[in-house]
């Protein structure tokens, strides 16, 4: 996705070209380190079976697997490697592992970028409004067990009923779903033939039972922001530490990513500084705990359907760095 969703003048065009350059070195370092960490936690999980230490090993292993989705996201944008086929096939591998088909994800996610925070048109906002109960259920991640397999099965039978998947894209989604069903069936057959619990113990159970870890990041990026087309008003960044930025492939710089989706993950921190900090601006930003506490408080008072669509109802929006005063993205000289 090469579109720019920021206003002209935020970043010099020549500088933007530099920041948009892909790097195989950064891509391989991120891929190898993430899969390597999963290998380490998998070994620790195996070594700790039968002891108390199996619990933290299981949790760490599952969270690392879940956050592979951050890699799938970047691979869908084709910004991890210079080679298109590497971006595609690593995306397919990760999509199979996290039960999130790559082609469907790419189609859904590009709709999300083009129609961010527009109900039903935004591929990731094609859902009912949250109540406190449904939000907490979503946070557990246990819906994966029911909704995701059902979605893949329905797609395999040609039943793709979402408005952002049409024509040739629909055919892609159907073929992909059928291939994944065959793959998962093969895993089950081999596991039964070998009387092995490995796939369940080291993959499926950790993935499902620690989905809540990934949800802490997944929900913070747009929930509680206005439903309009302005990236500086409808997208939130996350304040966190270096380890979590590595784990999320720098997706915490989410406003910068939405403004310039062609910029690779390894340059998002620099992009954030040049697009916002250098202009004296701070995008909507919350910590993970601060966000979820604020959402729970808001939903205890009234459901999402009764919250305002035209303004922030969780945290603050765009502000000035020096004073912390709110800024209208349309009126600010820095983004005009």
Helices and strands as residue ranges (DSSP letters): H 13-19, H 24-47, H 54-66, H 68-76, H 84-97, H 102-114, H 132-140, H 143-143, I 144-148, H 149-156, H 167-194, H 198-199, I 200-204, H 205-209, H 211-218, H 231-234, E 237-238, H 242-247, H 254-259, G 265-267, H 268-275, G 277-279, E 281-282, E 285-286, H 288-301, G 304-306, E 319-320, G 333-335
